[in-house]
Amino acid sequence: MAKPASRPYSQRSLLAMQLLGALIREGRLENAMTTTDLAMRAGVSRALLQRIERGDPTCSIGAVFEVASICGVALFEQDERCLASTLAHHREKLALLPKAVRAKAKVVQDDF
């Protein structure tokens, strides 16, 4: 099957990608890194880095996560106190998070 010329993305996905790109750019600027420096550290081209910062949905998730990690963007927070302060700081960004979360799957006891 041939790859489609363009792929439709939901508004929620596009906004989340733009938010992550903006957080990456903010982190890069806070660390006083140029786009060239960050691109070299992440092993990507400067053009790809610029697309990541714009929230382009066609960028590789591995490249996006690597750039975010180098910039100090917390992708997965484990410390609840730190998470709470981050969420309080970025209250306007919470609109992108889902309002409900899935319940944990029940563990099946299959010992016979």
Summary of the structure (lengths in Angstrom):
residues: 112
radius of gyration: 17.6
end to end distance: 44.6
largest distance: 60.4
contacts: 220
relative contact order: 0.13
helix: 57%
strand: 0%
